[in-house]
Amino acid sequence: MGIHFDLKRSVDQFMFNLKAANGETVLTSERYKTKQGAEGGIASVKTNAPLEARYRRHDGRAGPYFTLVAANGEPIGTSEAYSSNTARDNGIEWVKTNAPSAPTVDNT
């Protein structure tokens, strides 16, 4: 399957992952109480992904990672840990390019 948002349900909550064509998760959302909330989160990722100012770069114990935030500064999604700052920055560029047009696969 190609690049897509994987919308899923976990017990009584909803979340999504932005997946690369190889199936790897690039961005993971927070948990939402409603499916509509998660769908709104996907729309927010699509809107904010192209904007450099929406990315926060972090150094974590497992490696560098990033968060994508909305205009109000609230996190929309968090990346996996990367092996280097360069790999993290490449991940950001990938999200900027691919998230706005990625379809949603509804697995709820």
N, CA, C and O atoms as CSV, one atom per row, in Angstrom:
chain,resi,resn,atom,element,x,y,z
A,1,MET,N,N,0.852,-1.178,0.000
A,1,MET,CA,C,0.000,0.000,0.000
A,1,MET,C,C,0.893,1.235,0.000
A,1,MET,O,O,1.974,1.213,0.590
A,2,GLY,N,N,0.470,2.282,-0.635
A,2,GLY,CA,C,1.268,3.488,-0.737
A,2,GLY,C,C,1.210,4.346,0.518
A,2,GLY,O,O,0.733,3.911,1.566
A,3,ILE,N,N,1.689,5.541,0.395
A,3,ILE,CA,C,1.679,6.511,1.485
A,3,ILE,C,C,0.223,6.779,1.863
A,3,ILE,O,O,-0.625,6.985,0.994
A,4,HIS,N,N,-0.061,6.773,3.178
A,4,HIS,CA,C,-1.443,7.004,3.614
A,4,HIS,C,C,-1.516,7.299,5.113
A,4,HIS,O,O,-0.586,7.025,5.872
A,5,PHE,N,N,-2.645,7.860,5.501
A,5,PHE,CA,C,-2.984,7.990,6.914
A,5,PHE,C,C,-3.766,6.742,7.289
A,5,PHE,O,O,-4.753,6.409,6.633
A,6,ASP,N,N,-3.339,6.055,8.324
A,6,ASP,CA,C,-4.003,4.858,8.822
A,6,ASP,C,C,-4.832,5.271,10.036
A,6,ASP,O,O,-4.294,5.473,11.124
A,7,LEU,N,N,-6.150,5.397,9.842
A,7,LEU,CA,C,-7.063,5.797,10.907
A,7,LEU,C,C,-7.553,4.543,11.600
A,7,LEU,O,O,-8.073,3.632,10.955
A,8,LYS,N,N,-7.388,4.493,12.925
A,8,LYS,CA,C,-7.789,3.285,13.635
A,8,LYS,C,C,-8.389,3.591,14.987
A,8,LYS,O,O,-8.260,4.690,15.527
A,9,ARG,N,N,-9.052,2.574,15.513
A,9,ARG,CA,C,-9.711,2.674,16.811
A,9,ARG,C,C,-8.959,1.799,17.800
A,9,ARG,O,O,-8.544,0.685,17.481
A,10,SER,N,N,-8.794,2.325,19.007
A,10,SER,CA,C,-8.175,1.576,20.087
A,10,SER,C,C,-9.132,1.634,21.273
A,10,SER,O,O,-9.188,2.640,21.981
A,11,VAL,N,N,-9.869,0.577,21.485
A,11,VAL,CA,C,-10.906,0.484,22.516
A,11,VAL,C,C,-11.917,1.610,22.301
A,11,VAL,O,O,-12.736,1.525,21.386
A,12,ASP,N,N,-11.878,2.670,23.126
A,12,ASP,CA,C,-12.855,3.753,22.998
A,12,ASP,C,C,-12.216,5.057,22.519
A,12,ASP,O,O,-12.775,6.136,22.717
A,13,GLN,N,N,-11.047,4.954,21.890
A,13,GLN,CA,C,-10.360,6.131,21.375
A,13,GLN,C,C,-9.967,5.899,19.925
A,13,GLN,O,O,-9.964,4.768,19.438
A,14,PHE,N,N,-9.632,7.001,19.240
A,14,PHE,CA,C,-9.233,6.954,17.843
A,14,PHE,C,C,-7.874,7.624,17.698
A,14,PHE,O,O,-7.519,8.509,18.477
A,15,MET,N,N,-7.123,7.194,16.698
A,15,MET,CA,C,-5.810,7.775,16.409
A,15,MET,C,C,-5.472,7.505,14.955
A,15,MET,O,O,-6.192,6.783,14.266
A,16,PHE,N,N,-4.376,8.087,14.491
A,16,PHE,CA,C,-3.905,7.809,13.140
A,16,PHE,C,C,-2.392,7.802,13.106
A,16,PHE,O,O,-1.720,8.411,13.938
A,17,ASN,N,N,-1.881,7.093,12.115
A,17,ASN,CA,C,-0.459,7.090,11.802
A,17,ASN,C,C,-0.312,7.502,10.345
A,17,ASN,O,O,-1.106,7.092,9.499
A,18,LEU,N,N,0.691,8.303,10.052
A,18,LEU,CA,C,1.055,8.588,8.672
A,18,LEU,C,C,2.093,7.556,8.294
A,18,LEU,O,O,3.159,7.481,8.903
A,19,LYS,N,N,1.776,6.757,7.279
A,19,LYS,CA,C,2.635,5.638,6.898
A,19,LYS,C,C,3.325,5.897,5.564
A,19,LYS,O,O,2.735,6.457,4.640
A,20,ALA,N,N,4.576,5.482,5.483
A,20,ALA,CA,C,5.329,5.538,4.236
A,20,ALA,C,C,4.922,4.359,3.353
A,20,ALA,O,O,4.244,3.441,3.816
A,21,ALA,N,N,5.325,4.383,2.109
A,21,ALA,CA,C,4.977,3.317,1.171
A,21,ALA,C,C,5.501,1.958,1.624
A,21,ALA,O,O,4.932,0.926,1.267
A,22,ASN,N,N,6.583,1.948,2.409
A,22,ASN,CA,C,7.149,0.682,2.893
A,22,ASN,C,C,6.459,0.189,4.170
A,22,ASN,O,O,6.867,-0.818,4.750
A,23,GLY,N,N,5.410,0.903,4.606
A,23,GLY,CA,C,4.659,0.499,5.785
A,23,GLY,C,C,5.160,1.082,7.096
A,23,GLY,O,O,4.527,0.899,8.136
A,24,GLU,N,N,6.282,1.776,7.061
A,24,GLU,CA,C,6.830,2.358,8.289
A,24,GLU,C,C,6.015,3.568,8.724
A,24,GLU,O,O,5.565,4.358,7.894
A,25,THR,N,N,5.831,3.705,10.030
A,25,THR,CA,C,5.132,4.852,10.588
A,25,THR,C,C,6.084,6.030,10.673
A,25,THR,O,O,7.166,5.927,11.251
A,26,VAL,N,N,5.672,7.154,10.091
A,26,VAL,CA,C,6.492,8.363,10.094
A,26,VAL,C,C,5.995,9.351,11.144
A,26,VAL,O,O,6.791,10.070,11.748
A,27,LEU,N,N,4.677,9.390,11.362
A,27,LEU,CA,C,4.084,10.338,12.296
A,27,LEU,C,C,2.921,9.653,13.009
A,27,LEU,O,O,2.112,8.979,12.373
A,28,THR,N,N,2.838,9.823,14.326
A,28,THR,CA,C,1.771,9.231,15.135
A,28,THR,C,C,1.002,10.341,15.829
A,28,THR,O,O,1.591,11.267,16.388
A,29,SER,N,N,-0.312,10.239,15.788
A,29,SER,CA,C,-1.152,11.262,16.403
A,29,SER,C,C,-1.329,11.019,17.891
A,29,SER,O,O,-0.924,9.991,18.433
A,30,GLU,N,N,-1.944,11.994,18.528
A,30,GLU,CA,C,-2.435,11.814,19.880
A,30,GLU,C,C,-3.692,10.948,19.783
A,30,GLU,O,O,-4.116,10.587,18.685
A,31,ARG,N,N,-4.275,10.623,20.915
A,31,ARG,CA,C,-5.533,9.864,20.919
A,31,ARG,C,C,-6.699,10.835,21.016
A,31,ARG,O,O,-6.644,11.833,21.734
A,32,TYR,N,N,-7.750,10.519,20.279
A,32,TYR,CA,C,-8.948,11.353,20.237
A,32,TYR,C,C,-10.135,10.572,20.784
A,32,TYR,O,O,-10.186,9.347,20.675
A,33,LYS,N,N,-11.085,11.287,21.372
A,33,LYS,CA,C,-12.276,10.637,21.918
A,33,LYS,C,C,-13.265,10.242,20.834
A,33,LYS,O,O,-14.059,9.321,21.024
A,34,THR,N,N,-13.221,10.937,19.689
A,34,THR,CA,C,-14.166,10.647,18.610
A,34,THR,C,C,-13.435,10.440,17.290
A,34,THR,O,O,-12.317,10.918,17.096
A,35,LYS,N,N,-14.081,9.731,16.405
A,35,LYS,CA,C,-13.542,9.534,15.064
A,35,LYS,C,C,-13.435,10.877,14.341
A,35,LYS,O,O,-12.472,11.127,13.617
A,36,GLN,N,N,-14.431,11.732,14.546
A,36,GLN,CA,C,-14.415,13.053,13.916
A,36,GLN,C,C,-13.213,13.872,14.395
A,36,GLN,O,O,-12.625,14.625,13.618
A,37,GLY,N,N,-12.851,13.728,15.661
A,37,GLY,CA,C,-11.668,14.410,16.177
A,37,GLY,C,C,-10.400,13.949,15.481
A,37,GLY,O,O,-9.542,14.761,15.134
A,38,ALA,N,N,-10.283,12.633,15.276
A,38,ALA,CA,C,-9.113,12.085,14.584
A,38,ALA,C,C,-9.085,12.538,13.126
A,38,ALA,O,O,-8.023,12.852,12.588
A,39,GLU,N,N,-10.250,12.571,12.493
A,39,GLU,CA,C,-10.312,13.058,11.108
A,39,GLU,C,C,-9.923,14.532,11.030
A,39,GLU,O,O,-9.284,14.960,10.069
A,40,GLY,N,N,-10.311,15.306,12.045
A,40,GLY,CA,C,-9.879,16.697,12.114
A,40,GLY,C,C,-8.377,16.812,12.303
A,40,GLY,O,O,-7.752,17.732,11.774
A,41,GLY,N,N,-7.786,15.875,13.062
A,41,GLY,CA,C,-6.334,15.844,13.233
A,41,GLY,C,C,-5.622,15.579,11.923
A,41,GLY,O,O,-4.592,16.191,11.637
A,42,ILE,N,N,-6.165,14.667,11.122
A,42,ILE,CA,C,-5.582,14.391,9.798
A,42,ILE,C,C,-5.646,15.644,8.935
A,42,ILE,O,O,-4.669,15.989,8.270
A,43,ALA,N,N,-6.788,16.326,8.942
A,43,ALA,CA,C,-6.924,17.561,8.168
A,43,ALA,C,C,-5.914,18.605,8.635
A,43,ALA,O,O,-5.352,19.339,7.822
A,44,SER,N,N,-5.685,18.670,9.942
A,44,SER,CA,C,-4.720,19.624,10.481
A,44,SER,C,C,-3.296,19.285,10.051
A,44,SER,O,O,-2.508,20.180,9.746
A,45,VAL,N,N,-2.964,17.991,10.026
A,45,VAL,CA,C,-1.642,17.594,9.531
A,45,VAL,C,C,-1.482,18.044,8.084
A,45,VAL,O,O,-0.451,18.611,7.720
A,46,LYS,N,N,-2.487,17.797,7.265
A,46,LYS,CA,C,-2.408,18.171,5.848
A,46,LYS,C,C,-2.205,19.677,5.677
A,46,LYS,O,O,-1.462,20.107,4.795
A,47,THR,N,N,-2.858,20.468,6.510
A,47,THR,CA,C,-2.751,21.925,6.438
A,47,THR,C,C,-1.406,22.429,6.939
A,47,THR,O,O,-0.801,23.308,6.326
A,48,ASN,N,N,-0.940,21.876,8.045
A,48,ASN,CA,C,0.266,22.394,8.697
A,48,ASN,C,C,1.572,21.771,8.215
A,48,ASN,O,O,2.638,22.360,8.392
A,49,ALA,N,N,1.503,20.594,7.611
A,49,ALA,CA,C,2.724,19.879,7.211
A,49,ALA,C,C,3.668,20.688,6.318
A,49,ALA,O,O,4.881,20.602,6.508
A,50,PRO,N,N,3.175,21.466,5.358
A,50,PRO,CA,C,4.114,22.194,4.492
A,50,PRO,C,C,4.850,23.348,5.161
A,50,PRO,O,O,5.789,23.893,4.581
A,51,LEU,N,N,4.446,23.729,6.362
A,51,LEU,CA,C,4.963,24.940,7.002
A,51,LEU,C,C,6.125,24.640,7.951
A,51,LEU,O,O,5.937,23.998,8.985
A,52,GLU,N,N,7.304,25.099,7.602
A,52,GLU,CA,C,8.510,24.849,8.404
A,52,GLU,C,C,8.330,25.274,9.862
A,52,GLU,O,O,8.814,24.598,10.770
A,53,ALA,N,N,7.646,26.377,10.085
A,53,ALA,CA,C,7.483,26.908,11.444
A,53,ALA,C,C,6.673,25.988,12.345
A,53,ALA,O,O,6.649,26.190,13.559
A,54,ARG,N,N,6.014,24.991,11.788
A,54,ARG,CA,C,5.169,24.088,12.581
A,54,ARG,C,C,5.937,22.882,13.133
A,54,ARG,O,O,5.356,22.043,13.821
A,55,TYR,N,N,7.223,22.790,12.841
A,55,TYR,CA,C,8.005,21.642,13.298
A,55,TYR,C,C,8.866,22.019,14.494
A,55,TYR,O,O,9.504,23.071,14.522
A,56,ARG,N,N,8.866,21.133,15.475
A,56,ARG,CA,C,9.730,21.276,16.649
A,56,ARG,C,C,10.695,20.101,16.641
A,56,ARG,O,O,10.277,18.944,16.603
A,57,ARG,N,N,11.964,20.397,16.677
A,57,ARG,CA,C,12.997,19.358,16.672
A,57,ARG,C,C,13.432,19.070,18.106
A,57,ARG,O,O,13.636,19.987,18.901
A,58,HIS,N,N,13.570,17.776,18.426
A,58,HIS,CA,C,13.905,17.361,19.784
A,58,HIS,C,C,15.037,16.343,19.762
A,58,HIS,O,O,15.248,15.648,18.768
A,59,ASP,N,N,15.753,16.271,20.866
A,59,ASP,CA,C,16.752,15.227,21.082
A,59,ASP,C,C,16.234,14.346,22.211
A,59,ASP,O,O,16.131,14.793,23.353
A,60,GLY,N,N,15.911,13.106,21.898
A,60,GLY,CA,C,15.386,12.185,22.894
A,60,GLY,C,C,16.393,11.110,23.241
A,60,GLY,O,O,17.431,10.983,22.591
A,61,ARG,N,N,16.087,10.347,24.258
A,61,ARG,CA,C,16.979,9.257,24.677
A,61,ARG,C,C,17.198,8.237,23.567
A,61,ARG,O,O,18.299,7.713,23.398
A,62,ALA,N,N,16.131,7.960,22.809
A,62,ALA,CA,C,16.224,6.970,21.733
A,62,ALA,C,C,16.778,7.562,20.447
A,62,ALA,O,O,17.085,6.830,19.506
A,63,GLY,N,N,16.907,8.881,20.400
A,63,GLY,CA,C,17.421,9.555,19.212
A,63,GLY,C,C,16.613,10.793,18.889
A,63,GLY,O,O,15.592,11.051,19.528
A,64,PRO,N,N,17.056,11.565,17.903
A,64,PRO,CA,C,16.340,12.780,17.523
A,64,PRO,C,C,14.953,12.446,16.979
A,64,PRO,O,O,14.755,11.411,16.343
A,65,TYR,N,N,13.997,13.339,17.240
A,65,TYR,CA,C,12.652,13.177,16.707
A,65,TYR,C,C,12.042,14.561,16.530
A,65,TYR,O,O,12.648,15.564,16.907
A,66,PHE,N,N,10.834,14.615,15.953
A,66,PHE,CA,C,10.169,15.897,15.781
A,66,PHE,C,C,8.696,15.788,16.126
A,66,PHE,O,O,8.108,14.706,16.121
A,67,THR,N,N,8.120,16.940,16.423
A,67,THR,CA,C,6.679,17.043,16.559
A,67,THR,C,C,6.193,18.064,15.545
A,67,THR,O,O,6.883,19.034,15.233
A,68,LEU,N,N,5.003,17.828,15.043
A,68,LEU,CA,C,4.313,18.770,14.170
A,68,LEU,C,C,3.234,19.408,15.023
A,68,LEU,O,O,2.443,18.707,15.654
A,69,VAL,N,N,3.194,20.742,15.049
A,69,VAL,CA,C,2.240,21.452,15.891
A,69,VAL,C,C,1.295,22.293,15.031
A,69,VAL,O,O,1.630,22.693,13.916
A,70,ALA,N,N,0.111,22.549,15.579
A,70,ALA,CA,C,-0.869,23.409,14.923
A,70,ALA,C,C,-0.507,24.867,15.167
A,70,ALA,O,O,0.459,25.162,15.870
A,71,ALA,N,N,-1.275,25.769,14.591
A,71,ALA,CA,C,-1.024,27.207,14.739
A,71,ALA,C,C,-1.053,27.635,16.203
A,71,ALA,O,O,-0.373,28.589,16.581
A,72,ASN,N,N,-1.839,26.934,17.034
A,72,ASN,CA,C,-1.930,27.276,18.457
A,72,ASN,C,C,-0.819,26.645,19.293
A,72,ASN,O,O,-0.791,26.802,20.514
A,73,GLY,N,N,0.100,25.929,18.635
A,73,GLY,CA,C,1.229,25.320,19.328
A,73,GLY,C,C,0.957,23.936,19.882
A,73,GLY,O,O,1.860,23.302,20.427
A,74,GLU,N,N,-0.278,23.453,19.752
A,74,GLU,CA,C,-0.623,22.120,20.247
A,74,GLU,C,C,-0.070,21.049,19.307
A,74,GLU,O,O,-0.168,21.193,18.089
A,75,PRO,N,N,0.507,19.983,19.850
A,75,PRO,CA,C,1.036,18.911,19.005
A,75,PRO,C,C,-0.070,18.213,18.207
A,75,PRO,O,O,-1.151,17.939,18.729
A,76,ILE,N,N,0.217,17.937,16.951
A,76,ILE,CA,C,-0.692,17.182,16.084
A,76,ILE,C,C,-0.171,15.764,15.923
A,76,ILE,O,O,-0.944,14.807,15.891
A,77,GLY,N,N,1.154,15.637,15.823
A,77,GLY,CA,C,1.761,14.329,15.637
A,77,GLY,C,C,3.207,14.335,16.058
A,77,GLY,O,O,3.858,15.379,16.096
A,78,THR,N,N,3.704,13.147,16.375
A,78,THR,CA,C,5.085,12.960,16.816
A,78,THR,C,C,5.723,11.887,15.948
A,78,THR,O,O,5.102,10.874,15.623
A,79,SER,N,N,6.963,12.130,15.583
A,79,SER,CA,C,7.679,11.155,14.762
A,79,SER,C,C,8.267,10.047,15.623
A,79,SER,O,O,8.276,10.125,16.852
A,80,GLU,N,N,8.749,9.035,14.959
A,80,GLU,CA,C,9.547,8.008,15.603
A,80,GLU,C,C,10.938,8.605,15.841
A,80,GLU,O,O,11.246,9.677,15.319
A,81,ALA,N,N,11.766,7.932,16.611
A,81,ALA,CA,C,13.148,8.371,16.825
A,81,ALA,C,C,13.982,8.042,15.591
A,81,ALA,O,O,13.794,7.003,14.958
A,82,TYR,N,N,14.891,8.929,15.265
A,82,TYR,CA,C,15.775,8.758,14.110
A,82,TYR,C,C,17.205,8.508,14.582
A,82,TYR,O,O,17.547,8.759,15.737
A,83,SER,N,N,18.027,8.011,13.672
A,83,SER,CA,C,19.412,7.676,14.002
A,83,SER,C,C,20.324,8.902,14.056
A,83,SER,O,O,21.404,8.850,14.643
A,84,SER,N,N,19.886,10.006,13.442
A,84,SER,CA,C,20.716,11.215,13.411
A,84,SER,C,C,19.832,12.435,13.169
A,84,SER,O,O,18.668,12.305,12.791
A,85,ASN,N,N,20.393,13.612,13.389
A,85,ASN,CA,C,19.671,14.848,13.100
A,85,ASN,C,C,19.369,14.961,11.611
A,85,ASN,O,O,18.306,15.450,11.229
A,86,THR,N,N,20.285,14.519,10.780
A,86,THR,CA,C,20.067,14.562,9.334
A,86,THR,C,C,18.897,13.668,8.942
A,86,THR,O,O,18.060,14.064,8.131
A,87,ALA,N,N,18.833,12.474,9.508
A,87,ALA,CA,C,17.718,11.568,9.209
A,87,ALA,C,C,16.404,12.183,9.680
A,87,ALA,O,O,15.393,12.086,8.985
A,88,ARG,N,N,16.407,12.812,10.852
A,88,ARG,CA,C,15.203,13.488,11.348
A,88,ARG,C,C,14.781,14.594,10.395
A,88,ARG,O,O,13.600,14.708,10.063
A,89,ASP,N,N,15.726,15.406,9.951
A,89,ASP,CA,C,15.406,16.501,9.044
A,89,ASP,C,C,14.882,15.979,7.712
A,89,ASP,O,O,14.008,16.595,7.102
A,90,ASN,N,N,15.415,14.846,7.259
A,90,ASN,CA,C,14.891,14.212,6.043
A,90,ASN,C,C,13.455,13.737,6.267
A,90,ASN,O,O,12.627,13.812,5.359
A,91,GLY,N,N,13.159,13.250,7.473
A,91,GLY,CA,C,11.797,12.845,7.819
A,91,GLY,C,C,10.843,14.029,7.765
A,91,GLY,O,O,9.719,13.897,7.280
A,92,ILE,N,N,11.271,15.162,8.248
A,92,ILE,CA,C,10.450,16.376,8.190
A,92,ILE,C,C,10.167,16.752,6.739
A,92,ILE,O,O,9.027,17.051,6.382
A,93,GLU,N,N,11.190,16.736,5.916
A,93,GLU,CA,C,11.002,17.067,4.499
A,93,GLU,C,C,10.037,16.090,3.832
A,93,GLU,O,O,9.234,16.485,2.987
A,94,TRP,N,N,10.119,14.819,4.212
A,94,TRP,CA,C,9.213,13.806,3.660
A,94,TRP,C,C,7.770,14.131,4.034
A,94,TRP,O,O,6.880,14.061,3.186
A,95,VAL,N,N,7.529,14.490,5.304
A,95,VAL,CA,C,6.173,14.834,5.749
A,95,VAL,C,C,5.682,16.074,5.006
A,95,VAL,O,O,4.537,16.109,4.556
A,96,LYS,N,N,6.525,17.082,4.874
A,96,LYS,CA,C,6.141,18.298,4.150
A,96,LYS,C,C,5.655,17.970,2.738
A,96,LYS,O,O,4.663,18.526,2.267
A,97,THR,N,N,6.363,17.067,2.079
A,97,THR,CA,C,6.060,16.711,0.696
A,97,THR,C,C,4.859,15.778,0.571
A,97,THR,O,O,4.026,15.962,-0.317
A,98,ASN,N,N,4.760,14.790,1.439
A,98,ASN,CA,C,3.793,13.709,1.240
A,98,ASN,C,C,2.493,13.809,2.021
A,98,ASN,O,O,1.466,13.318,1.553
A,99,ALA,N,N,2.503,14.424,3.188
A,99,ALA,CA,C,1.286,14.448,4.009
A,99,ALA,C,C,0.111,15.186,3.362
A,99,ALA,O,O,-1.020,14.711,3.457
A,100,PRO,N,N,0.338,16.336,2.707
A,100,PRO,CA,C,-0.819,17.077,2.198
A,100,PRO,C,C,-1.704,16.305,1.225
A,100,PRO,O,O,-2.904,16.571,1.148
A,101,SER,N,N,-1.151,15.379,0.497
A,101,SER,CA,C,-1.949,14.650,-0.504
A,101,SER,C,C,-2.191,13.182,-0.144
A,101,SER,O,O,-2.749,12.434,-0.946
A,102,ALA,N,N,-1.780,12.772,1.038
A,102,ALA,CA,C,-1.935,11.359,1.426
A,102,ALA,C,C,-3.410,11.031,1.684
A,102,ALA,O,O,-4.096,11.778,2.380
A,103,PRO,N,N,-3.894,9.927,1.130
A,103,PRO,CA,C,-5.273,9.523,1.403
A,103,PRO,C,C,-5.388,8.895,2.794
A,103,PRO,O,O,-4.388,8.546,3.422
A,104,THR,N,N,-6.602,8.765,3.247
A,104,THR,CA,C,-6.866,8.125,4.537
A,104,THR,C,C,-7.440,6.737,4.310
A,104,THR,O,O,-8.360,6.556,3.513
A,105,VAL,N,N,-6.889,5.761,5.016
A,105,VAL,CA,C,-7.439,4.406,5.031
A,105,VAL,C,C,-8.127,4.252,6.369
A,105,VAL,O,O,-7.483,4.325,7.415
A,106,ASP,N,N,-9.446,4.036,6.344
A,106,ASP,CA,C,-10.250,3.952,7.550
A,106,ASP,C,C,-10.277,2.513,8.035
A,106,ASP,O,O,-10.941,1.664,7.441
A,107,ASN,N,N,-9.554,2.238,9.115
A,107,ASN,CA,C,-9.508,0.912,9.712
A,107,ASN,C,C,-10.240,0.870,11.053
A,107,ASN,O,O,-9.911,0.072,11.931
A,108,THR,N,N,-11.242,1.749,11.196
A,108,THR,CA,C,-12.000,1.768,12.437
A,108,THR,C,C,-13.054,0.689,12.387
A,108,THR,O,O,-13.815,0.525,13.341
